[in-house]
Amino acid sequence: MLDRTLAPPVQPLARVTLPEAEVLALPSGARLHVLANDAQPVVRLQLVFRAGKTAETKPGLASLTARMLLEGTATRTARQIADEVAFYGASLECDAGFDRSTLTLYCLTRHLSALLPLVNDVLANPAFPEAELQQLKTRTIQNVRVERQKTSFLASERFNELLFGSQTPYGQPFDGDAYQALTGAEAQQFHATAYALSNAEIFLCGDVAAEQALVAQAFSEVPEGGLSLRVPVSGAPAGSVAGVEIPSARVVVPGSLQASVRMGRSWPAPTHPDTHRLKLLVNVFGGYFGSRLMRNIREDKGLTYGIYASVAPRELGTNIIIGTDVKGESADFAVSEIAMEMRRLQEEPIPADELETVKNYLLGKFANELSTVFEQCDKYKALVFMNLPGDYYTEFVRQTEAADAETLQKLAQHYLTPEDMQVVVAGPVEIPAE
């Protein structure tokens, strides 16, 4: 009979390597990255451009341009685009992030050839129709207005603004008036520059062996006038610096019963020698359900349903963020308990059994994240965009297994000092007068 009081044995994780990607340089200047896997007859095609917030010439232009790509072309209306995608049981989306914008197609392999002309049309010939443009701006402004009634949104927005600076791509808050003033002509100009194929990294993964040449041909055409120049990007956002006094902020939300806490600081980039051991440290601190923060703030104190600590790597700046939502009157106590857990990691070595548990969790989660070719491609994309070495994930496994409590304690002493953290609380109470 199975004894459910005993945990199953843990098997060590074998060395993990990503499938080798075939990289083709296309005549258009784009690079095509191919990860073939015929386990299922599905395909994901992603065209990624340096067309995120770091490349926009006016606030909000990157997001507006990306969302307008599916609102009509010179030959198709938005309804016709949606109907054609639905007819083939496919999915087509365009999203703008901080650093990049991505046009993504999911479909069955047998439908890829029929959908490629649509993808090309959406990419090359967006019409930016005025009616759809105005509707999109109105919806976006209304959605942000609704979000700004939530303490969690306000805390995150203010946190990024203070950490990176209100005039940087990572810290600039949404400005409804500036967004409303954007024009179709400005979006068209941004599209012409930022969405040139010469700026594209194209990722094709899934059951694609027979379709690779077709995709390469579809995106090989050199535009009139030759290849476009690479899109310039804004300077690196400013971040917190250890040892420097960092201001905290309180966003007052009258009548709110809840308060949202955001804490964090700038953090070493993924290329830093400490990055893998720091990932392990952050997971001990607040990266999984059994973490220090969850056991203290949720299980012991009952202040929240959930609390987390995670690292947000971006191409021009990385930061750690700790976040939770609590009752309004508990916000300051929660902040003090978070700081106490940081000091514990600085002052006390992590017990061997706890460290082993977190190592097993982290490595098991990593292995699970490689279960499909799409997830494998996502890991590969991180190597490409963050300029990481080919053995990055092998080193992650090796260094995680080899990490010891003494090393992690030293890292905590250097990186997890409460006084170096930016603290933002959005809730019903003003900061007490000193």
C-alpha positions, 0 to 999 in steps of 0.5 A, a space after each residue: 500500500 502506498 504510504 502518503 506520509 512519505 515523499 517520493 524519492 527525488 531523482 537528480 536532474 540530468 544535464 539539460 541542453 536545448 535542441 540545436 537551432 538552425 539559423 538562416 540569414 535571409 536576403 531581407 536582412 532578417 534571421 530565421 531561427 528554426 527548431 524542428 519537432 514533429 511530435 505534434 502537427 502544430 507550428 508557431 511562427 514569431 516575427 520579433 522586432 526591436 519595436 518596443 517602448 525602448 524604440 518608440 519616438 513618442 510615449 505609447 506609440 509602440 503599443 498603439 502600432 502593434 495593436 493596429 496591425 490587426 485592424 486592417 490592411 490595404 486589402 483586408 478589413 479587421 473583420 476579414 483578418 479575424 475571419 480568415 484566422 478563425 477559418 483555419 482555427 489559428 491564432 494571430 496576435 501582435 504584442 508590444 513589450 518594453 524591448 521588442 514587439 512580436 507578431 505571433 501565429 499559431 496554426 496546424 502545420 497543414 495550414 501554414 502555407 495558406 496563412 503566410 500571405 495573411 501574415 505578410 499582408 498584416 506585417 507589410 501593409 497595415 492601413 491604420 484606419 482612422 475609425 479603428 484607431 480612435 476606437 482603440 485609443 478610447 478603449 485603451 484609455 478607458 482600460 487604464 482608467 479602470 486599472 488605476 482604481 486598483 492598488 496593485 496597478 498603482 503600486 507597480 506603476 509608481 514602483 517602476 517610475 521611481 526605480 527607473 525614472 519617469 522619463 525612461 521607457 521602463 519607468 514612464 507611466 501611461 499618459 492618456 492625453 499623450 496617447 490620445 494625441 497620437 496619429 495614424 501617420 505617426 504610427 505608420 512612420 514608426 511601423 515603416 522604421 521599426 517593423 522593417 524585415 531587416 530588423 527582424 528575428 524570426 522564430 519558427 518552431 514545431 512540425 516545420 521541417 517541410 515548411 522551412 523553405 516556404 517560410 524563408 522565401 516568404 520573408 526574404 524579399 528585399 524592400 525597395 530602397 535596400 535594407 533599413 537601418 537598425 532601430 535606435 534604442 533609448 538609453 539604459 534606464 536609471 536604477 537603484 544603487 546599493 548603498 545610496 539612500 532610496 526614497 519610498 513612496 505612498 500612493 493614497 487611495 481614499 476609501 480603499 480597504 486594501 494596500 499593495 506593497 512593491 519593494 525592489 531594486 536594480 539587479 544583476 543582469 543575466 550575464 552576471 557571474 552571480 545570476 544562477 546562484 541569485 536565482 536560487 537565493 530569490 526562490 528561497 526568499 520568495 519564489 515558490 509556495 513554500 518560500 520564506 515570505 509565504 511561510 511568514 506573511 501568509 501562513 504564520 501572520 495571515 496577512 495575505 493570500 500570496 506574496 512573491 519575489 521575482 527577478 524581471 530581466 530586460 535588455 536594458 535593465 534588470 530588477 528584483 520585485 517583491 509584491 503582495 496585497 494586504 489589508 490597509 492597516 497591515 501594510 507597514 507591518 508587512 514591509 517590516 516582516 519582509 525586511 526581517 526575512 532579508 536580514 535572516 538570510 543575511 545573518 543565518 545560513 540556509 538549513 541544508 534541508 531547506 536548501 535541498 528542497 528549493 534546489 529540487 523545486 527549481 531544477 524540476 520546474 526548469 525541466 518542466 519548462 522544456 516539455 514542449 518545443 514552444 517552451 524550448 524556443 522561448 528559452 532559446 529566444 532568451 539566449 538570443 535577446 539577452 546575449 547569453 552564452 550557449 551553455 547558459 542553461 547547462 551552467 544554471 543546472 551545474 551552479 544550482 546543484 553546487 550552490 552552498 549556504 555560505 555562498 548564498 548568505 554572502 550574496 544576501 549580504 550584498 544584494 538583499 539589504 532592506 535599506 537598498 530597496 525601493 518601497 511603494 505602498 498604495 493604500 488608504 493611509 498617508 505616510 505617518 509624519 516623522 
